Amino acid sequence: MSKEPATTDQQIRSAEDFQSVTEREQIKYEFRNNLLFRHLCGVADAGISRLESLLNVRLVPRGHAFLIQSESTQRTEFTRAYFDALVRKFRGSRLPDDFDLRFLYRQLQTDSQREDMNSDAPTKTENAPLREDSQEVVYTTVRGRSIHPRTPRQAAFVHSIRDNAITFGVGPAGTGKTFLSVAMACRMLFHGDMERVILTRPAVEAGESLGFLPGDLAQKVDPYLRPLYDALYECLGPEKVHDLMSARRIEIAPLAFMRGRTLNDSIVILDEAQNCTVAQLKMFLTRLGRNSRMCLSGDITQIDLLPGKSGLIRTVNLLRSLRGVGIIEFQNEDIVRNPMVEDIVRAFQKEAGEPMGADEDAPGEDFA
C-alpha cells in the first residue's frame, strides 16, 4: 500500500526545497554537538528562519544536519565556514544567542572581504577572531548568570583591567564598558585581590557643587551613579550591595570629593569620563595607590561639557605610550544591547558626518 502524501508545513517546505535542488548548490553540514544543533533550530524551527535571513541561504534540517542550499557556491561555502566557526567557538557549555550569531557573521564577512582584497597588511589583534580565553567567565551573578566578554575588544578590556594599573574604555553606548568593569570589580573583591570597590562619576548636571542638594553624600550622588548601582545590583543583588556599603567594602565617592586621597588595594571605576576636564582626570589618576586598579569609561559622542572642555581625548593620547596603561577603543560592532541600538548609533554618526565603519582599522581622527 502506498503511503499518504506529506501534509505538514515542514514536509511541504522540504518537498519544495528538493524540487529546486537541481537549480541550486547544496551541501550537507553535520553537527556532532546535538545540543547546539537543536538550539540553532529553535522552538518549532523558529531559529532556522533567522539563520536563513542572516546567511541568505535555505537550510533544511535532516537529523542533526543542515542541507545548505543556495544558487551561489560562494554562499554555501561561506555558510559552511560560518558553522565551522560556530562549532569551534561554542563547543563548551555556553550556547550562542542572537548577538553571538550576528557578531560572528560580521566577523567572518570582514575576514572574507580582506581575503578578496588580497591585503598583506597585518590584521589588528582587536579585529581577530575571538581567542579561547575570551570565553572565560568574568563573574557569576547572584541569579546564576555567567558574565563573559562577547567580542574581542571586550575580552581585551577585561584582560587590561586585570593586567594594567589603568584602563581606558572609550566607545559608544551599549558596548559593555560599565558593566564589565563592575563585574571585574566584583570578581577582584571576592577573590581577595582588592579590599574595596570605589565608584565615581562627575556630577555634571549639578556642576559638581553637591553641597546644596538634600540628604547625605550617598543620596546626593545616587542619581548620577545609578548606572553603576544597576550593574552592582545585577551582579550582587541589592541586599549584598547594601551590606558591603555598610562595611565600607563598596564606596561611592563623587569626583569632587576625591582630592587628597590615596586609594590603596582598591579598584576604582570612573564612569562618564568624557565629562571630566583635563584637571579633573589628572586629579583622579594621581589618586592611584599601591596594588590598585583604575578603570575609566567614556563616550566622546556624549559630552555634556562646553566645547573643548572635555579632557578625555587629550588624556588618552598623553598616556597612550605609558607602560601599565591599557586603552581599548570600542566600535559599533561591540554594542551588545538591542540590535536597534547599533542602528541608532550609526544614524546619529551619519547625521554628524562621523566615521561609521565598525571595521575601520584606523582610529577616529580625535585619537592621534
KOLSEDO-894005 format. One line per 4 residues: their letters; for each residue x, y, z of C-alpha. Coordinates in pm, 1 decimal. Example, Ala and Ser with C-alpha at 12.3 -4.5 7.8 and 13.67 -1.06 7.14 Angstrom:
// residues 2
as> 1230.0,-450.0,780.0  1367.0,-106.0,714.0
This chain:
// residues 368
mske> 0.0,0.0,0.0  140.5,339.3,-92.2  198.4,598.7,178.5  -19.5,910.2,201.8
patt> 142.6,1231.2,75.7  310.8,1459.1,330.3  81.2,1729.2,461.0  267.5,1910.0,741.4
dqqi> 413.1,2255.8,678.6  765.2,2126.8,738.5  717.9,1837.8,492.9  564.6,2066.6,230.0
rsae> 854.5,2304.5,269.7  1104.0,2018.8,239.6  936.5,1899.9,-81.2  955.1,2249.3,-226.7
dfqs> 1319.5,2269.6,-129.9  1407.5,1948.0,-309.6  1213.0,2045.8,-621.2  1460.3,2329.6,-669.8
vter> 1775.1,2139.0,-571.6  1873.9,2094.4,-932.5  1887.7,2472.6,-968.6  2086.9,2524.1,-651.1
eqik> 2415.1,2434.3,-493.7  2361.7,2201.3,-199.4  2596.5,2074.5,69.5  2529.8,1888.0,391.8
yefr> 2667.6,2010.3,725.0  2656.8,1758.6,1011.5  2665.3,1876.6,1374.8  2833.1,1646.6,1627.0
nnll> 2702.0,1867.2,1906.5  2333.0,1778.5,1903.7  2255.8,2035.4,2173.7  2399.6,2315.3,1958.3
frhl> 2205.2,2193.7,1654.2  1874.8,2185.4,1844.1  1948.4,2529.3,1986.6  2008.9,2670.3,1637.9
cgva> 1684.2,2518.6,1510.8  1490.1,2672.2,1799.2  1135.2,2601.6,1910.0  926.1,2482.7,1614.1
dagi> 1228.1,2555.1,1389.8  1191.4,2930.3,1450.1  1569.0,2966.5,1468.8  1614.2,2829.3,1116.9
srle> 1436.3,3121.6,953.0  1654.8,3367.3,1145.9  1968.3,3187.0,1028.2  1838.0,3179.1,671.0
slln> 1777.5,3553.0,680.8  2123.7,3616.3,823.4  2313.3,3387.3,584.9  2091.9,3433.1,277.0
vrlv> 2064.0,3057.2,213.7  1797.7,2786.8,255.3  1853.3,2548.3,547.0  1674.7,2212.2,550.8
prgh> 1711.3,2014.8,876.8  1797.4,1646.7,830.9  1861.2,1451.7,1150.9  2138.7,1650.4,1318.6
afli> 2247.0,1818.7,997.0  2152.4,2107.2,771.9  2123.4,2082.1,396.0  2260.6,2418.7,284.8
qses> 2102.5,2532.7,-41.1  2181.7,2840.2,-247.1  2219.0,2945.1,-607.7  2564.0,3074.8,-510.3
tqrt> 2853.9,2838.8,-438.4  3018.1,3124.0,-250.4  2717.5,3145.5,-18.1  2710.7,2774.0,59.6
eftr> 3084.3,2770.9,130.8  3053.7,3080.8,348.4  2774.5,2912.2,545.2  2989.4,2600.9,591.4
ayfd> 3272.3,2821.4,724.3  3021.8,3000.1,948.4  2903.1,2673.7,1104.4  3266.0,2558.7,1144.7
alvr> 3345.4,2877.8,1336.7  3027.0,2843.1,1541.7  3113.4,2486.2,1643.9  3470.8,2583.7,1737.3
kfrg> 3363.9,2881.8,1942.7  3073.4,2719.8,2126.3  3199.8,2370.2,2190.7  3175.3,2437.2,2565.5
srlp> 2863.4,2461.3,2778.7  2751.3,2807.1,2663.6  2513.5,2835.2,2370.5  2508.1,3131.5,2128.3
ddfd> 2238.5,3396.5,2141.0  2126.2,3630.6,1863.4  2411.8,3873.5,1928.6  2670.4,3594.8,1903.7
lrfl> 2524.8,3478.3,1572.5  2522.8,3827.6,1422.1  2868.4,3918.1,1551.8  3028.5,3600.8,1418.8
yrql> 2865.3,3663.6,1079.8  3008.8,4017.1,1061.8  3348.7,3889.5,1171.5  3365.7,3624.4,900.4
qtds> 3232.1,3867.8,642.5  3512.4,4111.2,724.9  3774.5,3836.1,703.1  3632.0,3726.8,367.6
qred> 3646.4,4082.0,232.5  4009.0,4112.6,340.0  4093.9,3789.5,158.0  3917.0,3912.4,-156.8
mnsd> 4128.0,4227.0,-149.2  4444.6,4014.5,-114.6  4567.1,4252.8,151.5  4906.9,4174.3,301.7
aptk> 4859.6,4424.9,581.5  4863.9,4267.3,929.2  4527.0,4236.5,1097.0  4482.9,4423.1,1422.1
tena> 4452.2,4197.7,1724.0  4122.0,4356.0,1826.3  3965.1,4255.4,1495.1  4096.6,3898.2,1504.3
plre> 3863.6,3605.4,1582.0  3781.9,3556.2,1947.3  4050.2,3375.4,2138.5  3952.1,3078.2,2353.6
dsqe> 4023.0,3265.8,2676.6  3780.2,3540.3,2573.3  3503.5,3296.4,2668.5  3619.6,3274.6,3030.0
vvyt> 3357.9,3365.3,3288.5  3435.3,3700.7,3448.3  3173.2,3671.0,3721.2  2860.0,3470.8,3800.5
tvrg> 2574.1,3690.4,3917.8  2354.1,3632.2,4219.1  2094.8,3482.1,3981.4  2346.5,3241.6,3831.2
rsih> 2403.5,3427.9,3504.9  2757.6,3399.2,3370.1  2915.6,3726.8,3260.2  3180.2,3693.1,2991.8
prtp> 3326.3,3903.7,2709.2  3121.7,3891.3,2391.1  3369.2,4048.2,2146.5  3750.0,4064.0,2108.8
rqaa> 3757.2,4423.1,2234.0  3552.4,4330.2,2539.2  3799.3,4047.8,2604.9  4089.1,4292.2,2569.3
fvhs> 3911.7,4529.5,2810.0  3875.8,4258.0,3074.7  4238.2,4148.0,3032.5  4356.9,4507.8,3057.4
irdn> 4171.3,4565.6,3385.7  4333.9,4250.5,3519.4  4685.5,4326.8,3394.9  4720.3,4707.7,3389.7
aitf> 4707.2,4966.9,3664.9  4495.4,5199.0,3449.6  4247.7,5103.8,3177.6  4053.9,5335.1,2947.8
gvgp> 3742.8,5204.8,2771.9  3631.5,5455.2,2508.5  3341.7,5397.5,2272.0  2968.9,5415.2,2203.1
agtg> 2690.6,5339.2,2447.4  2597.9,4974.9,2492.8  2943.6,4825.4,2441.9  2964.9,4686.3,2796.4
ktfl> 3223.1,4929.6,2933.9  3047.0,4997.9,3263.8  2900.7,4652.4,3318.3  3224.4,4463.7,3252.4
svam> 3426.2,4698.1,3473.5  3179.5,4644.3,3760.6  3182.7,4267.0,3702.0  3564.1,4268.0,3715.7
acrm> 3548.6,4476.5,4033.6  3319.4,4218.3,4197.6  3549.5,3938.4,4086.6  3858.9,4108.8,4228.2
lfhg> 3679.8,4190.6,4553.7  3559.6,3836.2,4619.5  3881.3,3672.9,4500.6  4067.7,3876.9,4761.0
dmer> 4268.0,4074.1,4504.1  4120.8,4404.6,4624.3  3988.5,4531.3,4955.2  3747.6,4792.1,4820.7
vilt> 3543.4,4888.9,4518.7  3512.4,5265.1,4467.5  3260.8,5404.9,4220.1  3268.7,5761.2,4095.8
rpav> 3124.2,5980.9,3825.7  3129.7,6353.3,3752.3  2802.4,6516.0,3855.9  2794.6,6749.4,3557.4
eage> 2429.1,6843.3,3591.5  2494.5,6981.4,3942.2  2820.1,7140.9,3839.4  2986.7,6913.6,4098.1
slgf> 2853.6,7156.1,4364.9  2667.8,6895.1,4564.2  2653.2,7069.9,4899.9  2320.7,7240.2,4833.0
lpgd> 2145.8,6912.4,4747.4  1936.2,6745.5,5023.9  2040.2,6426.8,5202.0  2369.2,6262.4,5291.6
laqk> 2653.1,6201.5,5047.9  2501.7,5882.2,4906.5  2164.8,6049.0,4849.9  2329.0,6346.8,4679.6
vdpy> 2514.8,6141.5,4420.8  2274.1,5846.3,4384.1  2105.2,5987.4,4071.0  2441.7,6029.7,3898.8
lrpl> 2571.1,5684.9,3992.3  2254.1,5494.6,3906.4  2408.0,5304.6,3608.6  2684.1,5178.5,3838.3
ydal> 2431.7,5074.6,4103.0  2228.9,4892.1,3837.7  2537.7,4693.4,3739.8  2619.8,4619.1,4105.1
yecl> 2264.0,4503.1,4175.7  2277.4,4279.2,3869.1  2599.2,4117.6,3993.0  2542.7,4100.4,4368.1
gpek> 2179.1,4175.6,4444.9  2060.4,4482.5,4642.2  2099.8,4325.0,4988.3  2461.5,4224.9,4932.8
vhdl> 2543.3,4565.6,4787.3  2397.2,4744.5,5089.8  2581.1,4510.9,5330.2  2912.4,4576.0,5154.8
msar> 2848.8,4950.1,5153.3  2778.6,4940.2,5526.9  3108.3,4756.4,5575.9  3280.4,5015.2,5350.7
riei> 3389.2,4742.6,5108.5  3194.0,4924.5,4837.5  3217.7,5301.5,4843.5  3062.1,5582.9,4646.5
apla> 3274.4,5892.5,4601.9  3179.3,6185.8,4380.2  3474.2,6302.5,4179.5  3480.9,6640.8,4352.4
fmrg> 3533.8,6468.9,4690.9  3836.4,6258.6,4594.1  4104.0,6524.6,4628.0  4384.7,6446.9,4870.0
rtln> 4308.9,6074.0,4894.5  4542.5,5783.9,4822.9  4349.4,5475.7,4715.6  4532.5,5155.9,4812.7
dsiv> 4416.0,4797.2,4749.4  4116.0,4928.7,4558.7  3958.4,4901.6,4217.7  3827.4,5244.9,4125.7
ilde> 3574.4,5291.5,3845.6  3517.4,5631.0,3684.0  3211.3,5632.8,3460.9  3122.4,5908.3,3210.8
aqnc> 3488.6,6013.3,3190.2  3412.5,6220.8,2879.7  3250.3,6475.0,3113.0  3573.9,6534.6,3305.1
tvaq> 3818.5,6814.3,3233.6  4191.8,6751.3,3199.1  4242.3,6885.3,3552.8  3978.3,6650.2,3694.5
lkmf> 4125.5,6348.4,3516.8  4474.3,6437.7,3636.4  4344.0,6466.9,3992.4  4163.9,6132.9,3964.0
ltrl> 4453.1,5939.5,3810.6  4700.2,6064.2,4071.7  4486.5,5908.2,4349.7  4624.4,5568.2,4242.1
grns> 4783.0,5387.4,4536.4  4963.6,5057.6,4583.0  4803.4,4739.4,4448.0  4514.8,4932.6,4294.2
rmcl> 4341.0,4939.6,3958.6  4163.4,5226.0,3786.6  3909.0,5185.4,3509.8  3779.8,5486.7,3317.2
sgdi> 3499.1,5460.2,3063.2  3355.5,5725.0,2836.3  3182.8,5802.5,2508.8  3321.8,6107.2,2327.1
tqid> 2994.6,6148.2,2135.9  2803.6,6219.2,2459.4  2998.3,6510.1,2608.7  2786.4,6740.1,2827.2
llpg> 3060.6,6997.7,2887.2  3115.6,7313.5,2685.8  3302.9,7258.2,2357.3  3672.2,7199.3,2412.9
ksgl> 3638.7,7135.9,2787.9  3640.2,6753.8,2787.2  3980.1,6616.0,2879.4  3928.7,6250.3,2787.5
irtv> 4071.9,6258.0,2434.6  4376.9,6459.2,2539.4  4440.7,6236.2,2842.1  4413.4,5916.7,2636.7
nllr> 4664.1,6049.6,2383.7  4902.6,6169.6,2656.3  4907.9,5833.3,2835.1  4884.4,5603.0,2533.5
slrg> 5253.3,5507.6,2533.1  5290.2,5460.4,2909.4  5356.8,5114.9,3044.3  5075.9,4990.1,3267.7
vgii> 4809.2,5185.6,3078.7  4560.0,4997.4,2860.5  4340.0,5176.8,2607.7  4051.1,4992.4,2443.9
efqn> 3862.1,5178.7,2170.3  3522.7,5013.9,2124.6  3336.5,5024.4,1793.7  2973.3,4995.8,1685.7
ediv> 3012.2,4620.7,1633.9  3076.6,4581.3,2009.8  2728.4,4707.7,2101.9  2557.4,4425.0,2290.2
rnpm> 2222.5,4585.1,2368.0  1914.6,4555.2,2149.0  2022.6,4540.2,1779.9  1835.1,4868.9,1730.5
vedi> 2097.3,5047.2,1944.6  2367.0,4989.8,1683.5  2134.9,5123.9,1413.1  2057.3,5430.0,1626.7
vraf> 2427.1,5499.9,1688.9  2501.1,5468.1,1316.9  2214.0,5704.5,1230.0  2349.9,5974.2,1461.4
qkea> 2703.0,5921.0,1328.8  2578.0,5958.9,973.2  2394.1,6280.6,1058.6  2705.7,6419.1,1231.4
gepm> 2933.8,6313.3,945.9  3141.3,6086.4,1171.2  3323.6,5769.6,1055.1  3069.3,5487.5,1059.6
gade> 3270.4,5178.6,973.0  3285.0,4946.3,1269.5  3563.2,4763.8,1091.7  3781.2,5067.0,1023.8
dapg> 4141.4,4985.3,1108.0  4230.6,5346.0,1176.7  4100.1,5510.3,1493.7  3899.8,5830.1,1472.3
edfa> 4089.7,6146.3,1395.3  4042.0,6264.8,1753.7  4276.3,5988.9,1867.2  4626.4,6059.3,1744.8
